[in-house]
């Protein structure tokens, strides 16, 4: 007798859940054609073949009209400042540490913490201890969805790669202590320009207005286990077209999900997951990524310790980088 499963279809607007009952065999692996498949990406291994530009290597993983997702390796202090004039940037620290100096002050970032740098705020990073992070650029201004001062737990994380990544892609130049260039960056790079700045006069010069540069402990806001029909996923950042959630699901999700008007980008922070979809089954380990195009049903089974960050976009996004099967596969021990 066929196993009966539940499927829930969702819309961001209007916000609704539509539940169905189906045979499991009528869902898993039943996709026959289509242009948007489900990739398995090792995003930090892509940095091995990405040359350092100054003190940073960056590999673009996903891109859309209003969303760009990349991974970065930062070796020491960045040689230039960045001012994203018309888009927000969120940095999720995965491995190592970052010190982000900005016009709003200085923020120290450890694994499992995420920082929003709002549009128009100049900043630079000093990376230490094999600094690896996920960089999310969104053209839509977003707001915090949790209270930074009210975490529900106090978890801290350590992340160790099976072998170094940064040592393979060139020599990091020493950043200058004198005047530096500031890259004033726009979503449309045709407007980009570079100006000279006195860093000492710039750091912490903001006096009022705008959103703060502030970190969140990304995985410390759970009120229960997500994906089992009880606790909701904490929303770290939220906008009309885009949001960032986190999940701590262990065991099998309580139903297949089919998002009908949003794409999902997955970043597996800790643990292992088996992901059943209409394109088949895929496994993800810590430090790996995938995405689920809108309309594709999927169900997650998480191992003990499962933690995942999910980006939702109402505008289409597409994978921009894929791993070659002959490349080394770095493993990450996340404790």
C-alpha positions, -999 to +999 in steps of 0.1 A: +000+000+000+014+034-010+026+056+019+004+086+024+021+119+030+010+155+035+020+184+012+015+221+020+016+247-007+024+283+004+021+318-010+039+348+004+011+370-007-016+364+003+000+345+032-017+311+031-011+274+036-030+248+014-027+212+026-030+181+004-027+144+009-007+124-017+011+091-022+048+096-014+058+078-046+038+103-066+061+131-053+097+120-049+117+119-082+086+125-104+100+156-123+105+147-160+115+180-176+122+216-167+150+242-167+154+248-130+169+217-114+182+213-078+220+217-076+244+204-050+271+231-045+302+232-023+305+269-022+337+273-003+356+249-025+349+273-054+372+298-036+402+275-042+402+285-079+393+322-072+423+345-071+427+369-043+418+405-051+437+425-025+429+405+007+397+389-004+385+361-027+348+360-036+328+334-056+293+342-068+269+313-061+234+326-069+222+357-087+189+373-095+174+407-103+174+418-067+195+392-048+232+381-051+247+354-029+285+347-027+310+331-005+342+350+007+376+342+021+392+373+038+429+371+047+438+399+070+425+435+065+407+443+033+427+467+012+396+489+003+365+502+020+331+493+005+300+515+004+271+497-011+251+528-021+218+513-030+216+477-016+220+460+018+246+434+026+243+406+052+274+386+062+270+352+079+302+341+095+308+304+089+345+298+098+371+319+115+364+355+126+357+389+112+362+424+125+339+447+106+349+484+109+322+508+096+309+543+100+286+528+126+315+515+147+333+481+150+316+447+152+335+414+161+319+384+144+323+347+152+309+315+136+271+314+136+267+352+138+253+374+111+257+411+105+236+435+084+254+464+068+226+487+056+230+505+023+252+536+022+274+526+052+311+524+044+329+494+059+358+470+056+367+436+072+397+421+088+395+383+086+414+358+108+416+321+115+406+309+080+378+335+077+350+321+055+316+337+052+284+339+031+277+373+016+241+382+008+234+413-012+197+424-015+185+454-034+155+456-010+161+472+023+154+448+051+147+450+089+155+428+118+129+401+125+142+392+160+153+412+190+191+411+192+189+416+230+165+386+236+181+353+223+165+322+237+199+303+239+236+311+242+251+287+217+286+293+204+302+274+175+336+263+163+342+254+127+373+235+114+379+227+077+394+194+068+421+213+049+429+250+045+412+269+016+428+303+016+464+291+012+457+278-024+446+310-041+475+334-039+493+358-015+474+384+005+489+418+001+493+439+033+466+466+036+479+502+039+478+521+072+475+554+053+447+568+031+427+540+013+403+538-016+366+535-009+346+516-035+312+532-039+293+503-053+259+503-070+236+474-080+243+485-116+281+487-116+282+512-144+278+539-117+307+526-095+334+550-084+364+550-061+374+578-038+402+583-012+393+582+025+410+587+058+400+556+077+407+570+111+382+598+105+356+574+090+353+546+115+324+553+140+316+588+125+279+581+122+259+602+147+222+596+139+197+582+115+194+550+095+196+514+106+225+501+128+253+478+118+245+451+144+251+414+147+226+386+155+234+352+169+217+336+139+208+302+156+200+314+191+163+325+186+145+291+184+115+286+206+112+249+197+119+225+168+110+239+134+094+218+106+074+195+129+042+216+131+051+235+163+076+263+165+080+288+137+113+295+121+129+327+134+129+354+107+163+371+110+157+398+083+125+406+065+113+426+035+084+425+011+103+405-015+130+388+005+136+373+040+161+352+059+149+324+082+168+297+102+157+261+110+168+235+135+148+205+122+158+170+133+142+139+119+116+140+091+097+172+083+060+169+089+051+173+052+064+182+017+065+220+011+058+236-023+065+273-023+044+287-051+058+323-054+093+322-038+126+306-046+145+291-016+183+291-012+197+267+014+229+270+034+236+240+056+254+254+087+257+223+108+247+186+106+236+164+077+203+165+058+185+142+034+164+163+010+137+146-010+123+166-039+105+160-072+139+161-088+150+132-066+171+129-033+201+150-024+222+150+008+238+182+022+266+185+048+279+215+067+291+243+045+272+231+014+244+249-005+214+242-028+182+259-038+146+249-044+130+267-073+094+278-068+069+251-075+092+222-066+079+200-037+106+191-011+109+175+023+139+176+047+151+150+071+177+165+095+204+148+116+209+156+153+224+191+154+208+202+121+210+239+115+202+257+082+198+292+070+172+297+042+169+328+019+135+333+003+131+355-028+099+364-046+120+373-076+138+346-096+173+336-087+196+312-105+228+292-097+259+308-111+286+283-101+289+245-100+315+222-087+335+199-109+334+163-097+372+161-098+377+189-073+386+183-037+356+182-013+364+201+019+346+187+050+337+210+079+336+200+115+310+222+132+307+220+170 
